[in-house]
Amino acid sequence: MIQVNYFARYRELLGSDGEALAWTPALRTLRELRQLLVERGEPWAQVLGQANLMCARNQALCNLDEPLADGDDIAFFPPVTGG
């Protein structure tokens, strides 16, 4: 299983703070996971299809080319800014 968490505005737009998904060898990277979720249609495509999507694997920031493995904890969240 992969635990997928949605934070901040993404959680609000999707109406969920996360979900558990079955992992398969076909899900090799976060990019492939994102594509699977985007293919659900709206609001998934709007939220996770953004170019500036931020993500983390097992509490470490990463990019969409990060490999996936069974048991991973994934987070998707909007860009953060400071001031």
C-alpha positions in Angstrom: 0.0 0.0 0.0 1.0 3.6 -0.6 -0.4 6.3 1.7 -1.1 9.5 -0.2 -1.7 12.7 1.7 -3.1 16.0 0.5 -2.3 19.2 2.3 -3.5 22.8 2.6 -5.5 24.0 -0.4 -5.3 20.6 -2.1 -7.0 18.9 0.9 -9.8 21.4 0.6 -10.3 21.2 -3.1 -10.2 17.4 -3.1 -12.4 17.0 0.0 -9.9 14.5 1.5 -6.8 14.6 3.6 -5.5 11.4 2.0 -6.1 7.8 1.0 -4.4 4.5 0.8 -3.8 3.1 -2.6 -2.6 -0.4 -3.6 0.9 -0.3 -4.9 1.8 -2.2 -8.1 5.1 -2.5 -9.9 3.4 -0.4 -12.7 3.6 2.6 -10.4 7.3 3.2 -10.7 7.5 7.0 -10.0 5.6 9.8 -8.4 4.9 11.1 -11.9 3.1 7.8 -12.7 1.1 8.0 -9.5 0.2 11.6 -10.2 -1.0 10.6 -13.7 -3.1 7.9 -12.3 -4.8 10.4 -10.0 -5.2 13.1 -12.7 -7.0 10.5 -14.9 -9.8 10.5 -12.3 -11.0 13.8 -13.9 -12.0 16.9 -12.0 -11.1 18.0 -9.4 -8.0 15.7 -9.5 -6.9 17.0 -12.8 -7.1 20.6 -11.7 -5.3 20.1 -8.4 -2.6 17.6 -9.3 -2.1 18.6 -12.9 -0.4 21.8 -11.9 3.1 22.4 -13.1 4.2 23.8 -9.7 3.0 20.8 -7.7 5.2 20.0 -4.7 5.6 16.5 -3.4 7.4 14.5 -0.7 8.2 10.8 -0.3 8.6 9.5 3.2 8.7 13.0 4.6 11.5 14.2 2.3 10.9 16.7 -0.5 11.4 15.2 -3.9 10.5 15.6 -7.6 8.1 13.6 -9.7 10.9 11.3 -11.0 11.3 9.9 -7.4 10.8 6.1 -7.5 7.9 4.6 -5.6 7.9 1.5 -3.4 5.4 -0.5 -1.4 4.8 1.2 2.0 5.8 4.7 0.9 4.1 7.8 2.4 3.5 10.4 -0.3 2.4 14.0 0.2 1.2 16.4 -2.4 0.9 20.1 -1.5 0.9 23.5 -3.1 4.0 25.7 -3.3 4.8 27.4 -0.1 6.1 31.0 0.2 7.6 32.9 3.1 7.6 36.5 4.0 
